[in-house]
Every structure is written in C-alpha cells, then in structure tokens.
Amino acid sequence: MATKVHMEALSPTMEEGQIVKWMKAEGDAVSNGEVLAEIETDKATMELVARGEGVLRRILVQEGGTAPVGDVIALIAGEDEDVSEFEGGDAGESADEGEEEEAAEEAPKKGKKDDEEGDEEADEEGDEDDEEAGDDRAAAKEPASDGADDRRIKASPVARRLAEEKGIELARVEGTGPGGRIVKRDVEQAAKEGVPAAAAAAPDSDADYEDVPLSQMRKTIAKRLVESIGPVPHFFLTREIDMTRAVEARKRINAMLEDEGVRISFNDIVLKSTAMALARHPECNAHWGGDHVRRFNRVHLGVAVAIEDGLITPVVRDADRKGLRQIAAEVREMAGRAREKKLKPEEYTGATFSVSNLGMFGIDEFTAVINPPEAGILAVGGMVERAVVVEDELEVQTRMKITMSCDHRVIDGAQGARFLQTLAAILEEPLAALV
C-alpha cells in the first residue's frame, strides 16, 4: 500500500521546511526508518526518515522547494503499484514550481530510464557529498540559466551558500547538475580552478534592487520578533562594569590551562558570572506563563550565536554548576554545530535566560529583544580602556557596558537592578564568586 511522505515538524517551532537534499532518488528502494531527505527547519538541518517501505515512486517537492508541515512531499509504494490516486489533491498542491512540466515529460523519461541511471552512476562516482546525487532523472524539469543574474541562476541552496563563503560569482560557474543546475561539486571545482570572485561592492546586474527570499530561520525570527517586541513590555537597565580584575584573572587562568590547549574567553567568564547571579536571583531566572510566573531552580543559559541566516541560541544547561573550562568547551562545540545547522532541537530550546554578546564586533552597548517566554536577556558590549576617577585619583580601567532587557510583567526595576548589582560584583571581583 502506498505511503505518503509528509513534511514533519522536526523542531518545536517549525511551520514549514525546505528540502536541502534528497538522499533517495525516484525508483530507489526505501526501508522503514531509512533517511529520505535533509530538511532545513527554522533552526537547523534535520533528517527526515521513511515511515514505510517500498520504492520512492514520486518526489513532489524538489530540492530547494518548501512545504508546510503536514503537506505531502513524496510517495513510497510498490514498484508496480498504481499511485495515480495519490498524486492529486494535497499531494499535487505540495509540488513546487515546475511539477506540471515534470509530470508531462514523465512518459518519455521512463523510456530512457536505464540510460540515465548509467549516466547518473558515472556522474556521481566518488562524489558522496554531492547534494544532487540521483537527481539526474528529473533533469528535464530544470530550465538552463542564462547566466545573466545570480537570482535567476539555477543552483542548489548548498551551492549558493558555498559560493558566498568562497566569494565565487555563480554566473562564472558551469553547472553539471540537472538542466545545468549548479551543485556543490561545481563550486568546489571552480574554487580549485581559481574562478574570479564576485566584486564585493559591484551589483550583479543593472536592476535597481534585488528581492532576497527568506530562509526558514529568517521567517521564524521575523515572526518571533513581532510576538516579542510588541506584546512583551520591555524595559532596559544598563550598567558599566570595571573588568580590570577579570582581565587579570583570565590571563592567569589561560596560563594555567596552556598545556591543555584550552583558552577561556571573556564571554565564557560573562556566562559563568551571569549564571551564578541568576542562581541568587530566581525572580529573574523565570518565564512568563500568561496566568503565572515560573521561577526556575536550575539555570539554563541561552547563548546567542550568529549564523548565516540570523541568530540561534544553543543552551548551556546548569551553567551555574559548571566550571569555566566546561562552559568554554560546550559553547565552542555547540556554536560550531549551530553554524553547520546540526544542532538538535533539545540543544537550542529550554533556556531560562539568554545572553547576547556583540562586543567582538566593536559594539559599545545595545539592547536585545527578549525571547519569550523568557523574562530577560543580557546584552554585552565591548571592553574599552577608559580614564576613570577613583577616590580623587585618575586611573585607567578596562570598562564594559551591559544592558538587561526585562519583561516588566515578571521583573520589576528594583529586582533587575539587584541582579545586575550581583553580576557586577562577581565580574569586578572574581573572588566574590567564592563568597
């Protein structure tokens, strides 16, 4: 019996997904639980597994296409089973642009199936990482690009990201995928051959503007911001901190850890200090629940990480109970996987409070938007040396500004101020953490 492959909710906030890569081609045998495709959700790239057995008879949403959660994106059935009754209705509506052309050309393609499969094996030999593996049989549906404009050039999402990273102009790359589509291996080959990079400032065309499609992550960010900055009554508390002793403490710690190849960053120190301060002020380590406020006895810190499409917040769980070395290792490991979109949903959900640091970009101070239902977020600016009057004497100190965004439904001004007072005491005198 035929099995409909639905776009599944692969993250808690996912409403639609984008097909990054089909791991199976039409005609391939499929086992229950086998990985069918890689799906880009609003937060990460996840694997979609088969919920039935048979042959992948039809792919209804091609690579690069999107579909809402619940829509049918493919059909699994027996090799000779009639699946025509499943190809209408919601299955047909889920097909991405160009599906009608593919259906019209299905008959002549079947006659050439054996030849194309032979070509496919030759093309894909030794190229396991190619996101277009097994897609040659759908080549007829992809029109060739005229090469005049990157927006009209046919290229997979992976190829576009790689080209942007390497500064390669897609118009100069020859595509070897279906219908001349540019795939990952083409960009890699172009990089080896030294294809000229795209000019950083010059526009790619004579057009007055360019409409850039939203990624799944950017769509979710936009929706969440509307849900936060409007309904959530923000107020902000800013404090300047003397980081002189923290700078000295970091030097000593890193000197001790040098033989182990471990380095502690200032952000690690801020995270640990914030977690300790939250443990002492549970009224700030809280969520708004509509008809109640939930105060947490454990501190799970969300750490804002900038990635290509926006921000994601990996969570350091029980951060107040972990040492600097462990926090540093976890943040680096999760930040690396976040940039590769390989985080699991449980690794970026469940934070009780968040920290966003833009100091490394030369930002002195800023305000961050609360991530509901969290009641607060700390915005950390850069450290600067500044002349400060201390007991009628002028001295140079390393100063840093922090701004706490508070949900006024949960945190009052005095409560937020006391939390920042505790945080400042820990950062300005690291030994205070031992008291």
ABEGO torsion letter per residue (X at the ends): XBBBBBBBBABAABABBBBABBABBBGBBBBBGBBABBBBBAABBBBBBBABBEBBABBABBBGBBBBBGBBABBBBBAABBAAAAABEAAAAABBBGAAAAAAAAAAAAAAAAAAAAAAAAAABGBAABAABGAAAAAAABBBBAGABAAABBBBAAAAAAAAAAGBBAAABBBABBGGBBBAAAAAAAAAAGBBBBBAABBABABABBBBBBBAAAAAAAAAAAAAAAABBBBBBBBBBBAAAAAAAAAAAAAAAAAAGBBBBAAAAAAAAAAAAAAABAAABBBBAGABBBBBABBBBBBBBBBAAEBBBBBBBGAAABBAAAAAAAAAAAAAAAAAGABBAAAABGBABBBBBAAAAGBABBBBBBBOABABBBBBBBBBBBBBBBGGBBBBBBBBBBBBBBBAAABBAAAAAAAAAAAAAAAABAAAAAX
